[in-house]
Amino acid sequence: MIRWASWLSSAALLAPAWAASPPAKTPDGFAVPQPGVTFTFPRDHGSHPEFRLEWWYITGHLFAADGARYGFQATFFRQAGPLAVAGDGAAQSSESFATDQLFLAHMALLDVKTGRFVHQERLARRGWDAHAAVDTLRVANGPWTLAFSSAGDGSIQLSGSIRSEVSLQLTLTPSKPLVVFGDNGVSRKAAEPTAASHYLTFPRLAAQGTLNVGQKSVPVTGQAWMDHEFSSSQLGSDQAGWDWASIQLDDGRELMAYRMRRKDATTDPYSTLAWIDRGGKLTQVGADAFSFTARSTWKSPLTGAVYPTRPTLRARDPLTGALREFRLEPLAEAQELNGAIGGVPYWEGACRVLDEQNREIGSAYLELTGYAGDLASQL
């Protein structure tokens, strides 16, 4: 096993530091992320059932030999059911109706040439067809799977489908080391000490595989981004949602930003921007060191939600010290997942990245939550 301490460099410029040590557990008995944790792999790529919420999140851009371009998303969610407290005070999972663990999964594909966006959601109770291993990366929801390759080379196998319209089989190979976002192993999301996560990311994976679209089989290559977060709360009491982006620049660097959005539409001070240099070194800054502003919006004809789908991210480049501007342009406006099963719609879209002179300098995925439905009740 590989043990990862805090090998990466993190600037201590994040939002307000811990006022006090966080509690070990939430009032309902779930674990709270603790600073100073030492992650052990491959175990920590697996499930953490002591936490209420967990997700493995893959987004990316794929290209075919004929120039066709696709954006894809595959997300595996785990949410723990209520905990019952035993007579000795130890928290135990309730087995009522076998809902101690629920598994939700989303799969989406955008055909950039046609603008066609297809997606599907799956929801299942823990069981033989929906599970997440605790000792390694091996997650499944029905026929959709995400797991380390049996070849033992560190690559990840993703297999999924969208109804009878699309299927994909991809091999994802890390091009850069894993990074751990946050301060001392904890990514804070709000003033409440329980609103935090452990946030592990492969910021650049080489993707290779096959898309089956209708009767056509298309070999594809490209790049992907993979997040793995586990927590017991992702929102503070005064927050409505977040605007999040993962950006892969053509110069070999990456950015990750999340703007935690309050109910009055202002930016929470626990928002964060992270830069990853070509060698994998991490530099992080807080809410006062970057801005995330909308240039235009898109209104969903299905949910009526209004999403800021063309944001501009402004921040000072740690490599040059210059103020930079990154304009995210969606490859299609209609990239909303309507929450047909999970109940909370959100926008998750493939974007190109333009600089101040409107030159294309990279690719991105943009996630916009809390614009439709009650996200706080879920997180």
C-alpha positions in Angstrom: 0.0 0.0 0.0 1.1 3.6 -0.6 0.7 6.0 2.2 0.2 9.6 1.2 0.9 12.2 3.9 0.6 15.9 2.9 3.3 15.6 0.2 1.8 18.4 -1.8 2.4 22.1 -1.2 -0.6 24.1 0.0 -0.6 27.8 0.5 -2.2 28.8 3.8 -4.4 31.3 2.0 -7.7 29.5 2.4 -10.8 30.8 4.0 -11.0 31.2 7.8 -9.1 28.6 9.8 -10.7 26.2 12.3 -12.0 28.2 15.3 -11.7 25.0 17.3 -11.2 21.3 16.6 -14.1 19.9 14.7 -16.3 17.4 16.4 -15.6 13.7 15.7 -19.2 13.1 14.7 -22.4 14.9 13.6 -25.3 15.1 16.0 -26.8 12.1 14.1 -23.7 10.0 14.5 -21.8 10.3 11.2 -18.1 11.0 11.0 -16.7 14.5 10.5 -13.5 15.0 8.4 -10.6 15.6 10.7 -7.4 17.6 9.9 -4.1 15.8 9.8 -5.5 12.6 8.4 -3.1 10.2 6.7 -4.6 8.6 3.7 -3.8 5.0 2.8 -4.3 3.7 -0.7 -5.8 1.8 -2.3 -8.1 1.7 0.7 -9.0 5.4 0.7 -10.1 5.2 -3.0 -12.9 2.9 -1.7 -16.0 3.6 0.3 -16.2 5.3 3.7 -19.6 4.2 5.2 -18.9 6.0 8.4 -19.5 9.2 6.5 -23.1 10.1 5.3 -22.2 11.3 1.8 -19.7 10.1 -0.8 -19.2 10.4 -4.5 -16.9 9.3 -7.3 -17.1 11.9 -10.1 -15.6 11.6 -13.6 -16.0 14.2 -16.3 -14.1 14.5 -19.6 -13.7 15.4 -23.2 -13.4 12.7 -25.9 -12.3 12.9 -29.5 -12.8 10.5 -32.5 -10.5 10.2 -35.5 -13.0 12.0 -37.7 -12.9 15.1 -35.5 -16.1 14.4 -33.6 -16.0 15.7 -30.0 -17.9 14.4 -27.0 -18.3 15.5 -23.3 -19.1 12.8 -20.8 -20.0 12.5 -17.1 -20.2 9.5 -14.9 -21.0 9.9 -11.2 -21.5 7.3 -8.5 -23.1 8.6 -5.3 -23.5 6.8 -1.9 -25.7 8.1 0.8 -26.1 6.5 4.2 -29.6 6.1 5.7 -30.5 7.0 9.3 -28.4 5.6 12.1 -29.9 3.8 15.0 -28.1 4.1 18.4 -27.5 0.9 20.2 -27.9 0.6 24.0 -24.2 1.1 24.5 -24.3 4.3 22.5 -22.6 3.0 19.4 -24.1 4.1 16.1 -25.3 1.3 14.0 -26.9 1.3 10.5 -30.6 0.7 10.5 -31.6 -2.3 8.5 -35.3 -1.3 8.1 -36.2 -1.9 4.5 -32.5 -2.4 3.7 -32.0 1.3 3.2 -28.8 1.7 5.3 -27.0 2.7 2.1 -28.6 4.2 -1.1 -26.7 4.4 -4.3 -27.5 7.0 -7.0 -25.7 7.2 -10.3 -25.7 9.6 -13.2 -24.4 9.1 -16.7 -24.4 11.8 -19.5 -23.0 12.3 -23.0 -22.9 15.4 -25.2 -22.3 15.1 -28.9 -20.8 18.5 -29.6 -21.4 18.4 -33.4 -25.2 17.8 -33.1 -25.7 19.4 -29.6 -27.5 16.2 -28.5 -27.3 15.7 -24.8 -28.5 12.4 -23.3 -28.5 11.3 -19.7 -29.8 8.8 -17.3 -30.1 8.3 -13.5 -30.1 5.1 -11.5 -31.2 4.6 -7.8 -30.7 1.4 -5.9 -30.5 0.1 -2.3 -27.3 -1.5 -1.2 -27.1 -5.0 -2.6 -25.7 -7.3 -5.2 -26.2 -4.8 -8.0 -25.3 -1.6 -6.2 -22.3 -1.5 -3.9 -18.9 0.2 -3.2 -15.9 -1.8 -1.9 -14.2 -0.4 1.3 -10.7 -1.7 0.5 -10.2 -0.3 -3.0 -11.9 1.5 -5.9 -14.7 -0.8 -7.0 -18.1 0.8 -7.4 -21.2 -0.4 -9.2 -24.8 0.6 -9.8 -26.6 -1.9 -12.0 -24.4 -2.5 -15.1 -22.5 0.7 -14.5 -19.1 0.1 -13.0 -16.0 2.0 -11.9 -12.9 0.1 -10.7 -9.2 -0.2 -10.8 -8.0 -2.4 -13.7 -7.1 -6.0 -12.8 -3.8 -5.3 -14.7 -2.6 -3.6 -11.5 -1.1 -0.7 -13.5 -3.1 2.0 -11.7 -5.5 2.6 -14.6 -9.3 2.8 -13.9 -12.0 1.1 -15.9 -15.3 2.9 -16.5 -18.2 1.1 -18.1 -21.7 2.5 -18.5 -24.7 3.2 -20.8 -27.5 5.6 -21.3 -30.7 3.8 -21.9 -30.4 1.9 -25.2 -28.9 4.9 -27.0 -25.3 5.1 -25.8 -22.7 2.9 -24.1 -19.1 3.5 -23.2 -16.1 1.6 -22.1 -13.1 3.7 -21.1 -9.6 3.1 -19.6 -8.5 6.1 -17.5 -4.8 6.4 -16.7 -3.5 9.0 -14.3 -1.2 11.5 -16.1 -0.4 13.3 -12.8 -0.3 12.3 -9.1 -3.3 12.4 -6.9 -3.9 15.7 -5.2 -5.7 16.4 -1.8 -7.6 19.7 -1.8 -8.1 21.7 1.4 -6.2 22.7 4.5 -4.4 19.8 6.3 -6.5 17.3 4.5 -9.9 18.9 5.0 -11.8 20.9 2.4 -14.1 23.4 4.3 -17.4 24.4 2.7 -19.0 26.6 5.4 -18.6 28.1 8.8 -20.2 25.1 10.5 -17.4 22.7 11.4 -19.3 19.7 10.1 -19.7 21.3 6.6 -16.4 19.9 5.2 -15.1 17.0 3.2 -12.0 14.9 2.4 -11.5 15.8 -1.3 -9.2 13.6 -3.4 -8.6 14.2 -7.1 -6.9 12.8 -10.2 -6.7 16.1 -12.1 -5.7 14.7 -15.4 -6.3 11.2 -16.7 -5.6 10.0 -20.2 -8.8 8.4 -21.6 -9.0 5.7 -24.3 -11.8 3.4 -25.2 -15.0 3.1 -27.2 -18.3 4.9 -27.5 -21.3 3.0 -29.0 -23.8 5.4 -30.3 -26.8 3.7 -31.8 -25.3 1.1 -34.2 -22.0 2.9 -34.5 -18.9 2.0 -32.6 -16.5 4.9 -32.2 -12.9 4.6 -30.9 -12.1 7.7 -28.8 -9.2 9.3 -26.9 -9.2 12.3 -24.6 -8.8 13.5 -21.1 -10.8 13.2 -17.9 -10.9 14.5 -14.3 -11.9 12.4 -11.3 -13.1 13.7 -7.9 -13.7 11.5 -4.9 -15.2 13.3 -1.9 -16.6 12.0 1.3 -18.3 14.0 4.1 -21.4 14.1 6.2 -22.5 17.6 5.2 -21.6 19.7 2.1 -23.6 22.9 2.8 -23.9 25.4 5.6 -27.3 26.5 6.9 -27.2 29.8 4.9 -26.0 28.3 1.6 -28.0 27.5 -1.5 -25.5 25.6 -3.6 -22.2 26.0 -5.4 -20.7 26.9 -8.8 -17.8 24.5 -9.5 -15.3 24.2 -12.3 -12.5 21.9 -13.2 -10.2 23.4 -15.9 -7.4 21.6 -17.8 -5.2 24.1 -19.5 -3.2 23.3 -22.7 0.0 24.3 -20.9 -0.2 21.3 -18.7 -1.7 22.9 -15.6 -5.1 22.6 -14.0 -7.5 24.7 -11.9 -10.3 23.7 -9.6 -12.7 26.4 -8.2 -15.8 26.2 -6.1 -17.8 29.3 -5.2 -20.1 28.4 -2.3 -23.2 30.5 -2.9 -25.2 31.9 0.0 -29.0 32.1 -0.2 -28.7 35.9 -0.8 -26.5 35.1 -3.8 -23.3 36.4 -2.2 -20.0 34.4 -2.1 -19.2 32.5 1.1 -15.7 33.1 2.4 -15.1 29.3 2.5 -15.0 29.3 -1.4 -11.7 28.1 -2.8 -9.5 28.2 -5.9 -6.7 25.7 -6.5 -3.9 25.7 -9.1 -2.0 22.5 -10.0 1.3 23.1 -11.7 2.8 20.8 -14.4 4.5 18.7 -11.7 1.4 18.3 -9.5 2.3 21.0 -6.9 -0.8 22.5 -5.4 -1.4 26.2 -4.6 -4.7 27.3 -3.0 -6.3 30.7 -2.3 -9.5 31.8 -0.6 -12.6 33.6 -1.7 -11.0 37.1 -1.6 -8.3 36.1 -4.2 -10.6 35.1 -7.1 -13.9 36.0 -8.6 -16.5 33.8 -10.4 -18.9 36.0 -12.3 -21.6 35.3 -14.9 -21.5 36.8 -18.4 -24.9 35.3 -19.4 -27.5 32.8 -18.3 -29.6 30.0 -19.7 -33.1 29.1 -18.6 -34.1 25.5 -18.6 -37.4 24.9 -20.5 -38.0 21.8 -18.3 -37.4 23.0 -14.7 -37.4 26.8 -15.2 -34.1 27.1 -13.4 -31.8 29.9 -14.6 -28.1 28.9 -14.7 -25.1 31.2 -15.2 -23.6 28.9 -17.9 -21.0 31.5 -19.1 -18.9 32.4 -16.1 -15.6 34.2 -16.1 -13.0 33.2 -13.5 -10.4 35.8 -12.6 -7.4 35.1 -10.5 -3.7 35.9 -10.2 -1.5 33.3 -11.9 1.0 31.9 -9.3 3.5 31.2 -12.1 3.7 34.8 -13.4 1.9 36.9 -10.8 -0.3 38.3 -13.6 -4.1 38.7 -13.3 -5.6 36.1 -15.5 -9.1 35.7 -17.0 -10.6 32.4 -18.0 -13.9 32.5 -19.8 -15.9 29.2 -19.8 -18.0 28.7 -22.9 -20.5 25.7 -22.9 -20.2 23.4 -25.8 -24.0 23.3 -25.7 -26.5 25.2 -23.5 -28.8 22.3 -22.7 -26.7 20.2 -20.3 -29.1 20.0 -17.4 -29.6 16.8 -15.5 -33.3 17.1 -14.5 -33.3 15.1 -11.3 -36.0 12.7 -12.4 -34.9 10.2 -9.8 -32.6 12.0 -7.4 -35.0 14.9 -7.1 -32.5 17.8 -7.5 -31.8 19.1 -11.0 -28.4 20.6 -11.7 -26.4 21.8 -14.7 -23.2 19.8 -15.5 -21.6 20.8 -18.8 -18.6 20.4 -21.0 -17.0 23.8 -21.8 -14.1 25.2 -23.8 -11.8 27.7 -22.0 -11.0 31.1 -23.6 -8.4 33.6 -22.5 -8.7 37.4 -22.4 -8.1 37.5 -26.2 -10.8 34.8 -26.8 -8.1 32.2 -27.7 -9.0 28.7 -26.8 -6.5 27.5 -24.1 -8.1 24.5 -22.5 -11.2 22.5 -21.7 -13.4 22.4 -18.6 -16.4 21.0 -16.9 -18.8 23.3 -15.1 -21.2 22.3 -12.3 -24.1 24.6 -11.2 -26.2 23.4 -8.2 -28.9 24.9 -6.1 -30.7 26.7 -8.9 -33.6 24.3 -8.9 -34.9 22.2 -6.0 -33.9 22.1 -2.4 -30.3 21.0 -2.4 -29.8 21.7 1.3 -32.3 19.0 2.2 -30.1 16.4 0.4 -26.7 17.6 1.5 
